[in-house]
């Protein structure tokens, strides 16, 4: 079956999360992704978190469908290989600090001259321009500058981080959108590529909903609110009789009425002051207390059963064990059974987004370090004795 990105070659110069996550998504939909890694060590992600036989199991998810080419980009011969590859490359993905590729003679202007059709994604902490351009920036810093960290946690307590590298992943998603837009522009309107400048903090800021307009009109600075959703009521986590929490979002007008009827509070369901969200926000504590009193009398399963019957958006708080055993995840193809290099079974996240006619898939496992170096260099006409000499000098 054909895929949307069949025939598209992607050259990935990034490492860790943001750039590689973007390239991973492209590879799942048919792109040929060549991942460039430093010889000897490879992408640092290979050693992050829990390791199996010396390699992170995260690697199996992040680098599937890729080919690994080892190159020391600090050396002239390796830089020349990149310039050769760029001639036949559609998309280049990188997330080094701004200016590093230019120091290696691989900046946007140079590569665009080699291949005017090239689309180049550049992900960095603060973007390629501006007064903060040269500052080092990781995802957590982007999350803080983008406004997310301030809102995370309980009022009056130390702001907490989201438990995953959400700033990097959001930047990757913005990068993929930019790549697809640029490819569309190139192929439909003149044949020229362009550079996509994605900043970590901007990708987070783009998710901040009403923060800026509320500040500009009212001078409002939204504060952390724990498990509640300020300005939208009711929406919170409520403790049940067994100590577990139910998330309940009864913030639609008709939903709120059904919720109050389900918990035996017809007085609130029929109160005209609570018929619409603006009125409910003024009395949110009264509403939360009523819901909390009801959930405290029932176990979580009974609470969710009653709310599902009443068609109230609700759910439990999943950990990864809940996810791995959930039949809906299984039915939707989100738990993908695979194997590590030594045959050890591993379960990986499924492929998203879900396309009805040309879905993505996993066609090859994450590569061993440098697994495809000879294959790729031979395809460029680089002789075996040259490759052997380069290995002696740690160029590849």
C-alpha positions in Angstrom: 0.0 0.0 0.0 1.3 3.4 -0.9 1.9 6.0 1.8 1.6 9.8 1.7 5.4 10.4 2.0 6.6 7.7 -0.3 9.6 9.0 -2.3 10.4 11.7 0.3 13.9 11.6 1.7 14.5 13.0 5.1 18.0 13.8 6.5 17.9 14.0 10.3 20.8 15.8 12.0 19.0 16.3 15.3 19.4 14.4 18.5 17.4 13.6 21.7 13.7 14.5 21.3 12.4 17.5 19.2 14.0 16.9 15.8 14.0 13.1 16.0 10.4 13.0 17.1 9.4 15.0 14.0 11.5 12.7 11.7 9.9 9.6 13.3 6.5 10.8 12.4 7.6 11.4 8.8 9.1 7.9 8.6 5.9 6.3 9.8 4.1 7.7 6.7 6.6 6.5 4.1 9.6 8.9 4.2 13.1 7.4 3.9 14.7 8.8 7.1 18.5 8.8 7.3 19.5 9.6 10.9 23.1 11.0 11.2 24.8 10.2 14.5 28.2 10.8 15.9 30.4 7.7 15.6 31.1 5.8 18.8 28.5 7.4 21.0 25.4 8.0 18.8 22.4 9.9 19.8 22.5 10.5 23.6 18.9 9.2 23.7 20.4 5.7 23.3 21.5 6.0 26.9 18.5 7.8 28.4 16.3 6.3 31.1 15.9 2.5 31.4 18.5 0.5 29.3 18.2 -3.0 27.9 21.6 -4.6 26.9 23.1 -1.1 27.1 20.5 0.7 24.9 17.4 2.7 26.0 14.1 1.0 25.2 12.9 4.5 24.4 15.2 4.3 21.4 13.0 1.5 19.9 10.1 3.9 19.8 11.9 7.1 18.8 14.0 5.8 16.0 11.8 3.2 14.3 11.7 3.4 10.5 15.1 5.1 10.3 18.5 4.3 8.9 21.6 5.1 11.0 24.6 6.8 9.3 27.5 7.7 11.5 29.4 10.9 10.7 31.5 13.2 12.8 30.1 16.5 11.5 33.1 18.4 12.8 35.3 16.9 10.1 35.5 18.1 6.5 34.9 14.8 4.9 31.7 14.2 6.9 30.5 17.7 6.0 31.0 16.9 2.3 28.9 13.8 2.7 26.1 15.9 4.0 26.4 18.2 1.1 26.2 15.2 -1.3 23.2 13.8 0.5 21.4 17.1 0.4 21.4 17.0 -3.4 18.8 14.2 -3.2 17.1 15.2 0.0 13.6 16.7 0.3 13.7 17.5 4.1 16.5 18.2 6.5 15.7 18.2 10.2 18.1 19.7 12.8 17.9 20.8 16.4 21.4 22.0 17.2 22.0 25.4 18.7 21.6 28.3 16.2 24.8 28.9 14.3 26.4 25.4 14.7 25.5 24.2 11.2 26.9 27.4 9.8 30.2 26.8 11.7 30.4 23.4 9.8 29.6 25.0 6.4 26.1 23.4 6.5 23.9 26.5 7.0 20.6 27.1 5.3 22.1 29.4 2.6 24.7 26.9 1.6 22.3 23.9 1.5 19.7 25.9 -0.4 22.2 26.7 -3.0 23.0 23.0 -3.4 19.3 22.0 -3.6 16.8 24.8 -4.1 14.0 22.3 -3.4 15.2 21.6 0.1 12.8 22.0 3.0 14.8 22.6 6.3 13.3 22.3 9.7 15.3 24.1 12.4 14.2 23.5 16.0 15.9 25.5 18.8 15.1 26.9 22.3 14.5 30.5 21.2 14.5 30.5 17.4 17.0 31.5 14.8 16.6 35.2 15.5 16.0 37.6 18.4 18.1 38.6 21.5 17.9 35.2 23.1 18.9 33.3 20.0 22.3 32.1 21.4 21.0 31.0 24.8 21.0 27.2 25.4 17.4 26.0 25.6 15.9 22.6 26.5 12.2 21.7 26.5 11.7 22.4 30.2 13.0 26.0 29.6 10.7 26.4 26.7 7.8 25.2 28.9 8.7 27.7 31.5 9.1 30.7 29.1 6.0 29.6 27.1 3.8 30.0 30.2 3.0 26.3 31.0 5.2 25.8 34.1 3.6 28.8 35.8 0.1 27.1 35.5 1.2 23.6 36.6 0.7 22.6 40.2 -1.3 23.7 43.2 -1.8 27.3 44.2 0.9 28.7 46.5 3.3 25.7 45.9 6.4 25.3 43.7 5.4 25.0 40.0 5.8 21.5 38.7 6.8 20.2 35.4 4.6 18.1 33.2 5.9 14.5 33.6 7.1 14.2 30.0 9.1 16.4 27.6 6.0 18.1 26.3 7.9 21.2 25.1 10.0 19.1 22.8 7.1 17.1 21.5 5.0 20.1 20.8 7.8 21.6 18.9 8.2 18.4 16.9 4.5 18.5 16.0 4.7 22.2 14.9 7.8 21.2 12.9 5.9 18.4 11.1 3.1 20.8 10.3 5.6 23.2 8.9 7.3 20.5 6.8 4.0 19.4 5.3 3.0 23.0 4.5 6.4 23.7 2.9 6.3 20.5 0.8 2.8 21.5 -0.4 4.0 25.0 -1.3 7.1 23.6 -3.1 5.2 21.0 -5.1 2.2 23.1 -6.0 3.7 26.6 -6.4 7.1 26.9 -8.1 9.3 24.1 -6.8 11.3 25.9 -4.2 11.8 24.8 -0.6 12.1 27.0 2.4 13.4 27.1 6.0 11.1 26.4 9.0 12.1 28.1 12.2 10.5 26.4 15.3 11.3 27.7 18.8 10.5 25.5 21.8 9.0 28.4 23.9 6.8 29.5 20.9 5.4 26.0 20.5 4.4 25.9 24.1 3.0 29.5 24.0 0.8 28.5 21.0 -1.0 26.2 23.4 -1.8 28.8 26.0 -5.4 29.4 24.9 -6.8 32.6 26.4 -3.9 33.8 28.5 -2.7 36.7 26.3 -6.1 38.2 25.3 -7.3 38.0 29.0 -4.2 39.8 30.1 -4.4 42.4 27.4 -8.1 43.2 28.0 -8.4 42.7 31.8 -4.8 42.7 33.1 -5.5 39.2 34.3 -2.6 36.9 35.1 -4.0 33.3 35.3 -2.6 31.4 38.3 -2.2 27.7 38.9 -5.4 26.0 40.0 -4.4 22.4 40.7 -6.9 19.9 39.2 -9.6 22.4 38.4 -10.1 24.3 35.2 -10.5 28.0 36.1 -13.3 29.9 34.4 -15.1 26.7 33.2 -17.3 24.9 35.7 -17.5 22.2 36.9 -14.3 20.5 35.8 -12.2 18.9 38.5 -10.9 15.7 40.1 -13.0 14.4 42.9 -12.0 11.9 45.6 -14.1 8.7 45.8 -14.8 6.4 48.7 -11.9 4.1 47.8 -9.3 6.9 47.8 -9.2 7.0 44.0 -10.1 10.1 41.9 -12.7 10.6 39.3 -12.2 13.3 36.7 -15.5 14.9 35.9 -16.2 17.5 33.2 -19.7 18.7 33.6 -19.2 22.1 32.1 -21.6 22.1 29.2 -25.0 23.5 30.1 -27.1 20.4 29.3 -24.3 18.2 30.7 -24.3 20.1 34.0 -28.0 19.5 34.3 -27.6 15.8 33.7 -24.8 15.6 36.2 -26.7 17.3 39.0 -29.6 14.9 38.3 -27.3 11.9 38.4 -25.9 12.9 41.8 -29.4 13.6 43.3 -29.1 17.4 43.3 -32.1 18.4 41.3 -32.1 21.7 43.2 -28.9 22.7 41.5 -30.0 21.3 38.1 -33.0 23.6 38.2 -31.3 26.7 39.7 -31.5 29.4 36.9 -28.4 31.0 38.3 -26.4 27.9 37.4 -27.9 27.4 33.9 -24.9 28.8 32.1 -21.1 28.7 32.6 -20.7 32.3 33.7 -23.2 31.8 36.5 -21.6 28.4 37.5 -18.2 30.0 37.7 -19.4 32.4 40.4 -20.6 29.4 42.5 -18.0 26.8 41.6 -17.1 26.0 45.2 -20.8 25.2 45.9 -20.9 22.9 42.9 -17.6 21.2 43.6 -18.7 20.6 47.2 -21.9 18.9 46.0 -20.1 16.7 43.5 -17.4 15.8 46.1 -20.0 14.8 48.7 -21.5 12.4 46.2 -18.2 10.8 45.0 -17.1 10.4 48.6 -20.0 7.9 49.1 -19.1 5.6 46.2 -16.1 3.7 44.8 -14.5 4.9 41.6 -16.0 2.2 39.4 -19.5 2.9 40.6 -19.0 6.6 40.1 -17.9 6.2 36.5 -20.6 3.7 35.8 -23.3 6.1 37.0 -21.8 9.0 35.1 -21.4 7.0 31.8 -25.0 6.1 32.0 -25.9 9.8 32.4 -23.6 10.6 29.4 -21.2 12.8 31.6 -17.6 13.1 30.4 -15.7 11.4 33.1 -12.8 9.0 33.7 -10.1 7.7 36.0 -6.5 8.9 36.1 -4.5 6.3 34.1 -1.0 5.3 34.9 1.0 3.3 32.3 -0.2 0.0 33.8 -3.8 1.1 33.2 -2.9 2.0 29.6 -1.2 -1.2 28.9 -4.2 -3.2 30.1 -6.9 -1.1 28.6 -9.1 -2.8 25.9 -9.8 0.5 24.1 -6.1 1.2 23.6 -5.8 -2.4 22.3 -8.8 -2.1 20.0 -7.5 1.2 18.5 -4.1 -0.2 17.7 -2.3 2.0 20.2 -0.3 -0.9 21.8 2.1 -2.2 19.1 4.0 -5.4 19.8 7.5 -5.4 18.6 11.0 -6.8 19.4 14.3 -5.4 20.5 17.5 -6.4 18.7 18.0 -9.6 20.8 14.4 -10.7 20.3 13.1 -9.4 23.6 9.4 -8.4 23.3 8.7 -4.7 23.6 5.4 -2.8 23.3 5.6 0.5 21.6 3.0 3.3 21.0 0.9 2.9 17.8 1.2 5.2 14.9 -0.7 8.6 14.8 -2.6 10.2 13.2 -4.9 7.5 11.8 -5.5 7.8 8.1 -8.3 5.7 6.6 -6.8 5.1 3.2 -3.0 5.5 3.7 -2.2 4.7 7.3 1.2 4.9 8.7 3.1 1.8 9.9 6.4 0.5 11.3 8.4 -1.1 8.5 11.8 -1.4 10.2 13.0 -1.4 13.9 15.2 1.2 15.4 18.7 0.8 13.9 21.9 -0.2 15.6 24.5 2.6 15.6 25.9 3.0 12.1 23.9 0.0 10.8 23.4 1.6 7.4 26.6 3.6 7.1 28.2 1.5 4.4 24.9 1.1 2.5 24.4 4.9 2.3 28.0 5.9 1.6 28.3 3.2 -1.1 25.2 4.7 -2.7 27.1 7.9 -3.0 29.9 6.2 -4.8 32.3 6.3 -1.8 34.7 3.4 -2.2 35.2 0.7 0.4 38.9 1.6 1.0 37.9 5.2 1.6 35.3 4.1 4.1 37.9 2.0 5.9 40.3 4.9 6.1 37.5 7.1 7.4 36.8 4.5 10.1 40.4 4.6 11.2 40.1 8.4 11.6 36.7 8.2 13.4 35.0 10.2 10.6 32.3 7.5 10.4 
